[in-house]
Amino acid sequence: MNADFIASFLYSVIRITTPLLYGALGALICKQGGVLHIAFEACMLFAAFFGVVASALTQSVFLGLIAGMAGGILVMLL
């Protein structure tokens, strides 16, 4: 294995695991506060889905961002 492959692989691992780490840190903070919430991955999935669909339909990144936040909040309220 050469150094370029190893560097590329480590960069990919960090890039792919960052969103999951955000969800895990959110769950850890909730657990420390005494709240058990296990749907962080579903919240992130629905937020991403609503954001992409709204951005594709309206051709606006800002409206996609707003729709993604609204979708995530909607799932968290369920």
Rosetta constraint file for C-alpha pairs under 8 A:
AtomPair CA 1 CA 5 HARMONIC 6.68 0.50
AtomPair CA 1 CA 6 HARMONIC 7.17 0.50
AtomPair CA 2 CA 6 HARMONIC 6.59 0.50
AtomPair CA 3 CA 7 HARMONIC 6.06 0.50
AtomPair CA 4 CA 8 HARMONIC 6.03 0.50
AtomPair CA 5 CA 9 HARMONIC 5.99 0.50
AtomPair CA 6 CA 10 HARMONIC 6.13 0.50
AtomPair CA 7 CA 11 HARMONIC 6.13 0.50
AtomPair CA 8 CA 12 HARMONIC 6.20 0.50
AtomPair CA 9 CA 13 HARMONIC 6.22 0.50
AtomPair CA 10 CA 14 HARMONIC 6.25 0.50
AtomPair CA 11 CA 15 HARMONIC 6.08 0.50
AtomPair CA 12 CA 16 HARMONIC 6.01 0.50
AtomPair CA 13 CA 17 HARMONIC 6.06 0.50
AtomPair CA 14 CA 18 HARMONIC 6.05 0.50
AtomPair CA 16 CA 20 HARMONIC 7.95 0.50
AtomPair CA 17 CA 21 HARMONIC 6.10 0.50
AtomPair CA 18 CA 22 HARMONIC 6.38 0.50
AtomPair CA 19 CA 23 HARMONIC 6.58 0.50
AtomPair CA 20 CA 24 HARMONIC 6.18 0.50
AtomPair CA 20 CA 41 HARMONIC 7.59 0.50
AtomPair CA 21 CA 25 HARMONIC 6.00 0.50
AtomPair CA 22 CA 26 HARMONIC 6.21 0.50
AtomPair CA 23 CA 27 HARMONIC 6.22 0.50
AtomPair CA 23 CA 40 HARMONIC 5.60 0.50
AtomPair CA 23 CA 41 HARMONIC 6.57 0.50
AtomPair CA 23 CA 44 HARMONIC 7.78 0.50
AtomPair CA 24 CA 28 HARMONIC 6.14 0.50
AtomPair CA 24 CA 40 HARMONIC 7.78 0.50
AtomPair CA 25 CA 29 HARMONIC 6.19 0.50
AtomPair CA 26 CA 30 HARMONIC 6.25 0.50
AtomPair CA 26 CA 40 HARMONIC 7.71 0.50
AtomPair CA 27 CA 31 HARMONIC 6.06 0.50
AtomPair CA 27 CA 36 HARMONIC 7.78 0.50
AtomPair CA 27 CA 37 HARMONIC 6.53 0.50
AtomPair CA 27 CA 38 HARMONIC 7.11 0.50
AtomPair CA 27 CA 40 HARMONIC 7.06 0.50
AtomPair CA 28 CA 32 HARMONIC 6.17 0.50
AtomPair CA 29 CA 33 HARMONIC 6.33 0.50
AtomPair CA 30 CA 34 HARMONIC 6.38 0.50
AtomPair CA 30 CA 35 HARMONIC 5.17 0.50
AtomPair CA 30 CA 36 HARMONIC 6.52 0.50
AtomPair CA 30 CA 37 HARMONIC 6.99 0.50
AtomPair CA 31 CA 35 HARMONIC 5.24 0.50
AtomPair CA 31 CA 36 HARMONIC 5.65 0.50
AtomPair CA 31 CA 37 HARMONIC 7.64 0.50
AtomPair CA 39 CA 43 HARMONIC 6.22 0.50
AtomPair CA 39 CA 76 HARMONIC 7.75 0.50
AtomPair CA 40 CA 44 HARMONIC 6.22 0.50
AtomPair CA 41 CA 45 HARMONIC 6.10 0.50
AtomPair CA 42 CA 46 HARMONIC 6.10 0.50
AtomPair CA 42 CA 75 HARMONIC 7.70 0.50
AtomPair CA 43 CA 47 HARMONIC 6.03 0.50
AtomPair CA 43 CA 71 HARMONIC 7.83 0.50
AtomPair CA 43 CA 72 HARMONIC 5.05 0.50
AtomPair CA 43 CA 73 HARMONIC 7.74 0.50
AtomPair CA 43 CA 75 HARMONIC 5.72 0.50
AtomPair CA 43 CA 76 HARMONIC 6.36 0.50
AtomPair CA 44 CA 48 HARMONIC 6.07 0.50
AtomPair CA 44 CA 72 HARMONIC 6.48 0.50
AtomPair CA 45 CA 49 HARMONIC 6.17 0.50
AtomPair CA 46 CA 50 HARMONIC 6.05 0.50
AtomPair CA 46 CA 68 HARMONIC 7.61 0.50
AtomPair CA 46 CA 71 HARMONIC 6.05 0.50
AtomPair CA 46 CA 72 HARMONIC 6.07 0.50
AtomPair CA 46 CA 75 HARMONIC 7.22 0.50
AtomPair CA 47 CA 51 HARMONIC 5.96 0.50
AtomPair CA 47 CA 67 HARMONIC 7.56 0.50
AtomPair CA 47 CA 68 HARMONIC 4.26 0.50
AtomPair CA 47 CA 69 HARMONIC 6.10 0.50
AtomPair CA 47 CA 70 HARMONIC 7.36 0.50
AtomPair CA 47 CA 71 HARMONIC 4.84 0.50
AtomPair CA 47 CA 72 HARMONIC 4.45 0.50
AtomPair CA 48 CA 52 HARMONIC 6.10 0.50
AtomPair CA 48 CA 68 HARMONIC 5.86 0.50
AtomPair CA 49 CA 53 HARMONIC 6.15 0.50
AtomPair CA 49 CA 68 HARMONIC 7.25 0.50
AtomPair CA 50 CA 54 HARMONIC 5.95 0.50
AtomPair CA 50 CA 64 HARMONIC 7.36 0.50
AtomPair CA 50 CA 67 HARMONIC 5.81 0.50
AtomPair CA 50 CA 68 HARMONIC 5.06 0.50
AtomPair CA 50 CA 71 HARMONIC 5.85 0.50
AtomPair CA 51 CA 55 HARMONIC 5.96 0.50
AtomPair CA 51 CA 63 HARMONIC 7.87 0.50
AtomPair CA 51 CA 64 HARMONIC 4.34 0.50
AtomPair CA 51 CA 65 HARMONIC 5.65 0.50
AtomPair CA 51 CA 66 HARMONIC 7.35 0.50
AtomPair CA 51 CA 67 HARMONIC 5.20 0.50
AtomPair CA 51 CA 68 HARMONIC 3.92 0.50
AtomPair CA 51 CA 69 HARMONIC 7.64 0.50
AtomPair CA 51 CA 71 HARMONIC 7.74 0.50
AtomPair CA 52 CA 56 HARMONIC 6.01 0.50
AtomPair CA 52 CA 64 HARMONIC 6.24 0.50
AtomPair CA 52 CA 68 HARMONIC 7.67 0.50
AtomPair CA 53 CA 57 HARMONIC 6.12 0.50
AtomPair CA 53 CA 64 HARMONIC 7.36 0.50
AtomPair CA 54 CA 58 HARMONIC 5.95 0.50
AtomPair CA 54 CA 59 HARMONIC 7.87 0.50
AtomPair CA 54 CA 60 HARMONIC 7.94 0.50
AtomPair CA 54 CA 63 HARMONIC 6.64 0.50
AtomPair CA 54 CA 64 HARMONIC 4.84 0.50
AtomPair CA 54 CA 67 HARMONIC 6.26 0.50
AtomPair CA 54 CA 68 HARMONIC 7.99 0.50
AtomPair CA 55 CA 59 HARMONIC 5.25 0.50
AtomPair CA 55 CA 60 HARMONIC 5.26 0.50
AtomPair CA 55 CA 61 HARMONIC 5.53 0.50
AtomPair CA 55 CA 62 HARMONIC 7.80 0.50
AtomPair CA 55 CA 63 HARMONIC 6.28 0.50
AtomPair CA 55 CA 64 HARMONIC 4.11 0.50
AtomPair CA 55 CA 65 HARMONIC 7.70 0.50
AtomPair CA 56 CA 60 HARMONIC 7.57 0.50
AtomPair CA 56 CA 64 HARMONIC 7.84 0.50
AtomPair CA 58 CA 63 HARMONIC 7.24 0.50
AtomPair CA 58 CA 64 HARMONIC 7.83 0.50
AtomPair CA 60 CA 64 HARMONIC 6.26 0.50
AtomPair CA 61 CA 65 HARMONIC 6.16 0.50
AtomPair CA 62 CA 66 HARMONIC 6.30 0.50
AtomPair CA 63 CA 67 HARMONIC 6.01 0.50
AtomPair CA 64 CA 68 HARMONIC 6.01 0.50
AtomPair CA 65 CA 69 HARMONIC 6.28 0.50
AtomPair CA 66 CA 70 HARMONIC 6.16 0.50
AtomPair CA 67 CA 71 HARMONIC 5.97 0.50
AtomPair CA 68 CA 72 HARMONIC 6.17 0.50
AtomPair CA 69 CA 73 HARMONIC 6.16 0.50
AtomPair CA 70 CA 74 HARMONIC 6.01 0.50
AtomPair CA 71 CA 75 HARMONIC 6.28 0.50
AtomPair CA 72 CA 76 HARMONIC 6.20 0.50
AtomPair CA 73 CA 77 HARMONIC 6.22 0.50
AtomPair CA 74 CA 78 HARMONIC 6.75 0.50
